[in-house]
Amino acid sequence: MRKVPFSVQILLGLVLGVALGFLARANDLSWLTSTLDTVGGLFVQLLKLAVPPLVFTAIVVSVVSLRGVANAARLALKTLLWFGITALVAVSVGIGLGLLTNPGRGVTLDVAGAAAPKKTGSWTDFLTGIVPTNPVGAFVEGNVLQIVFLALVVGAAALLVGEKAEPFVALNRSLLEIVQKALWWVIRLAPIGTLGLIGNAIASYGWDLLAPLAKFTTAVYVGCAIVLLVVYPVVLLAAGRLNPVRFYAGAWPAIELAFVSRSSVGTMPVTQRAVERLGVPREYASFAVPFGATTKMDGCAAIYPALAAIFVAQVFGIHLGVTDYLLIAFVSVVGSAATAGLTGAIVMLTLTLSTLGLPLAGAGLLLAIDPILDMIRTATNVAGQALVPTVVAAREGTLDRTAYDAAGRRDLIDPAQEPAATRQDGLTPVPA
């Protein structure tokens, strides 16, 4: 299988998973559905297992590595600015599609039986939830937002302490190297994980379940496609003077893995390797990619909550005004960190609904098809996480355009291409 490109392995897993899913559903093979669910669930669980140590060590190392980056503060501000700009455009696409398609109008669902999800979000919870009451508890519970906060604080302190903090930084580099190596083993299992995840989705979600929400599901996929195939190429051409085809050729392995894994953080090592392969300087990529993996969510935090809020309002017969749409845009740009790079966008959706005063039970109507929606949302997230550092590097004149033009010609996930040398920042090196 090592002679078969990784992207082809993913595609084979996808095709086989679809076939097994249809087989399980058509013949009511509960044992096959259960097996597919177990295989896919184990793959996602393995990805989640690496999230806390990966996020903490990656952000600590990336913050400290800014010491060697010229104009680091300006780069960080420009990264945040482009995160906000692209998020604003993405949420505008979501609102526009919602107004055009009216996804909740005419939908017949049992709203009386809908219940608010167990995990909900509000501005108070979001703001107070950033700071952990117990640092150990943040890691045990897997609260990525709190881990990001701790890592930023510790990384900034280590940066200011300087040479005395080098042993601690070196320890984090070593831990990051170990975690990433283990995570690469998990990523190699992605074709099998794809088979389980897609197969279970096909077997579990038939047309009888999707039919009432078909318009909404289509709107989410169309909205993400517009951002991926129209908005991002325009940004690449206009802001970076870059060929969009080259970008997607280089970033495709990360986008593909994001689609099947539904985890921006779990995809982060592949995203970083893709960004570096596109010619972005390693020092900047090691900051922008981990930061983006936990805060840059154009799919989960912009397109989806905008469409979902309009859907819920229409199902419950609630009118939304101009102020409400402006609030949706504000929440999407400012509150996207609430999604924290994990599978699902329920916290962000409930944050949007609570801000607008819409029934939180409306989120319960969409829970059944959330895995189907989460695949395209996460793929859009990761594409945006790769786009921004590429555009910023191009505008700063630090992008290696020769590497950019050559990106995508070799398999990103090929053990034969991994050099044995270890980089000083502790991150997996990119083949020369």
N, C-alpha and C positions, 0 to 999 in steps of 0.2 A: 504493500500500500504506500510505502514511502516514495515510490516512483510516480504515484498518482498525485497531482497537485491538490493541496488542501481544500481549495475552493470546490474542486470536482468531488472530493470526498463528502463535503457538506451537501452538495447537490444530490449525490447518490443517496445519502441519508434522508434528505428531504423527499425524494421521489418514493423511496421504499416506505418511509413513514406514512405518506399519503395513501399508498396502496394498502398497507396494513390497517390504517385507520378506516378506510372504506370497507375493507373486508370484515373488520370487527363490528362495524355498525350494521352492515347489510345482513350479517348472519347472527347478530346479537351475541357475539363472543365476549362475554364479560371477562373471562380470564385473560384474553388478549388485550382488552382495554386496560385492565388492571396492571398487566405487565408493562405496557407502554407508559402508563402513568408512573410506575415505579422507576423505570429507566430514566425518563425525563426528569422526574423529581430528584433523583439521586444526582444527576448532572448539575441541576440548579443548586442543590444543597452543597455540593462540592465547591461551586463558585462562591456561594455565600460564605462558606467556611473561611475563605481566604480574604474576605472583604475587610474586616477590622484591622488586622496587621498590615495588609497592603495599603489601605488608605492612610493610616497613621505614618508608617515609615516613608511612603512615597511623598507625602506632603512635607514632612520634616526635612527630608533630603532635598526636595525641590526648593523649599524656602531658603535653606542654607546655600544651595547652589547658585542662588541669585547674586551671591557675593561676587562671583566671577563674571556676571553679565553686565555689560555696559548699559547705562540708563535703565536699570532694572525697574525703578518706580514708574518710569514712563511706559515701559512695556506692560507692566501689570495694569496700569490705568487704561491703556489702549485695548488690552484683552477684555477687561470688564466692559468697556464702551462698546466693543463689537459684539460681546455677549448680549448686551442690552438692545442694540440695534437690530440684530437678527431675530431676537425674541419678539420684539415689537412688530416686525414684519410678519413673523409666523403667526402671532395671535391675531393680527389683522386679517390674514388669510382664513383663519378659523372662524372669526366673526363674519367675514364676508360670505363664506360658504354656508354658515348657519342661517344667515338672512336670505340667502338665495334658495336653499333647499328646504328650509323649515323641517328639520329632521324629526321633530316631535309632533307635528301637526297630523291629525288623523290616526295617530298610533293608539291602539287599544291595549292597555296593560292594566293589570290589577294593582292600582296604586295603593289600595287599602292594605294590601299585604306586604307592601314594600317597607323595609326597615332600614334605619341608618346603619352604615357599616360600623364595626367595632372600632376601627381606627379612623378617627376624624381629625380635622385640623382647624385651628382658629388662629387669629393673629396673636392672641395671648399665649396659646400653647406653643406656637412657633417661636416667639421671642423668648419665652421662659425656658423652652425646651432646648435652646442652643447650649446653655451652660449646664453641664451635668452636676448633679448633687454628689455623685460618687464616680470618680474617674474609672474605677474598675467596672462599675455597673454599666457604663457606656459601652465597654468592650463586650461584656457578658451578654447584654441585651442586643448588641449589634446596632446601636443607634448611630448611624453614619454621620448625621449632622453634628452630634456632640463630639464624635471622634475627629471630624474636620476641625471643629473649634479648638479642641485640645492640641491637635497637630500644628495648627497655625500659630498658636500661642507658644508652644514649645519650640517650634522651628524659628520663630522670630527671636525668642530669648537666646537660643543657641547661636543665632547669627550675630547678635549684639555682644554676647560673651566672648566670641572669637576663638582664639587658639585653645583656651582652657576647656572649651566644649567639644574639641575635636574627638576625644575618645568616645563620647556619647554619639556624636554624628557618625563616626566610623562603625559603631555598633549598629546604628540604624541602617547604614548602607549594607552591612553584612546581612542583617535580617531581611531587608528588601530583596537582596539578591536571592536569598533562600526561598522567600515567599513566592517570588516571581518564577523561580525554577519549578517549584511545586505546582504553581498555577499553570505553567506551560504544559505540564503533564495532563492537567485537567482539560485544558484547551484542546489537546490532541484527541480527547475523547468526544469532541464536539460533534463529529458525524454520528456517533451512537446516540448522543444526547438529542441531536436533531431528530433522529428517527423516533425516539420516544415522545418528545414534546409535540411534534407535528402529528404523529400518529394518534396520540391521546386527544389532541384538539379536534381532529377530524372525527374520531369515534364518539366524542362527548357532545359536540355541538352540531346537531343536525339542523336542517332547514326549518324544522318546526320551532326551534328555539331562536334561530337567527331571523326568521321572516318578519316578526314585528319590529325588529331593530335593523332591518336591512338598509334602510335609507341612512340611518345614523352611522352604521358600520362603513357603508360606501363613502359617506362624507368624510369620515376620519382618514380613510385610505387615500381618497382624492386630495384632501388637504395636505397630507404628508407628501404625496407625490408632487404636488405643486411646489412645495418648499424644496424638495430634493432636486427636482428637474427644471425648475424655473428660477426660484429665488436664489438658491445657492450658486448656480452657474452665472447668474447676473452679477452677484457679489464678486465672484472670482474674476470675471471679465472686467467689471467696472472699477472695483477697488484694488485688485491685485494684478490686473492684466495677465491673468493666468488661463491656460486652456482647461476648461472644466472636464474634458474627457480624460486628460492626464491625471487630474485630481481623483476622479472616481476610479481610475485604474489602480492608483496607489492605495486609496482608502477602502476599496471594496472588501478585502478580507475582514476588516474591522466591522464594516456595515453588515456584512453577511453574518458574522458571528453574533452581532448584537440582535439581529432579527430572530435568531433561533434561541439565544440564551436569555433574552429580555433583561439584560443587566448591563448598564453602562460601566459600572465599576468592574464587573467580571471581565468585560471586554478591554479594560484599560491597557493592559500590556500590549495587546495587538494594536490598539489605537495609537499608542506611543511609538511603536515600531513603524507603523504606517506613516505617521507624521514626520518622523525622522527620515524615513525613506523618501518622503516628498521634498526633502531638502531643508527642513526647519532645524536650526541649530539645536544640539542636544540639550544645552543648558536651559534654553528657553522652553523647549518641548517638555522637559522634565518638570517644569512648573505649570505650564498651561494645560497639559493633558490631565494630570490628576485633579487640578482645580476644576476643569471643565467637566470631568466625569462625575463630579458631585454637585455641580451647580448649573450646568448648561443643558437645558432640557426643552428644546423647541417642540418636540413631539408630546411629551408627557405634561409639560407645564405651560404650553402656549396653545397649540392647535386643539388638543383634546379637551381641556377644561372649557375653552371658549365654545366649542360645539356642544359639549355636554351641558353647560349652563343653559344654552338656548333650548336644547332638547328638554331638559327638566322643566324649564319655565313653560314651554308649550304643552307638555303633558299635563301639568298641574293648572294650566290656564292662567298663568301669571304674565302680565305685560312687562317687558323690559324697555327702558328708555335709554336715551343717549348717555346719561350718567352711569347707568348700569354697564353699558359696553365699555365706557372709559375705565370703570372699576375692574372689569375683566382684564383689560390691557395692563392696568397697574399691577394687579395681583400676579399676572403672568411674568412680568419683567422683574418685579421685586421679590416675589415669593418662590421662585423656582427652586431655590436651595432646599425647600421642604421635601422635594421628591428624593433627594439624596442618592440618586444613582442606583437604587434597587428596583427589583421588578414591581410593577404596578404604579399607579398614579392616584390612588384613592385619597391620600392625604392632601395632595394638591387640589383635587376636585372638590373635596369637602371644604377646604379653605376658601375656594372660589364661591361655592354655594353659600357658605355662612356669611361671607362678605356681602353678597347680594341679597341676603335674607331669604334665599330659596330653601325649600324643604330638604334636609339632609337625607331623608328617605329616598329622594330621587337618585342618589348615588347607588342605592341598593338595586335599582332597576337595571343598572348597567354592569353589575358585578358578574353576572353569568357569562358575558362575552368578553370580559376584561382581558383574558389571555390572548384572544384573537386580536384585539386592538393593540395590546402591549407590544406585539412583535414589530409592527410598522412604526409605532411611537418610538421605541428604543432605537431602531435603525436610524430614524431621523435625528434623534438625540446625538448619536455617535457621529453621524456625518457632520453635524454642526460643531461637535467637539474637535473634529479634525480640521474643519474649515477655518475656524477663527485663528488659531496659531499660524496656519499657512498664509492667510491673508495679511495678518499683522507682520509676519516675517518678510513678506513680499514688499509691503509698504515701507518697512524699515530698511530695506536693501540688504537684509541678511540671509535671504532665502537662496539656497544653492539651486539655481534654475536648471543647471545641467542634470542634477539629481532629480529634480521635479519632472523634467521631460523623460527621464529614464524610468520613473516609478511605475511599478506594476508589471515589469517585464519578467520578474522572478517571483517565486512563491515566498510569501512572507513567513510562512510557518513550515520551514523545512530544516530539520535538525542538521542536515549535511552542510547548510550554509551558516550555521552558528559558529563563530570563532570561539576558541577557548578563552581568549583574553577577557579580562574583567575591566570594565570601565571604572574610572575613578569615582563617578557618582553612584555606582552600585546598580545602575540600570542595565538591562540586557542590551548588549551592543547590536548595532545594525550592520549587516555584512557590507563590506566596502564595495 
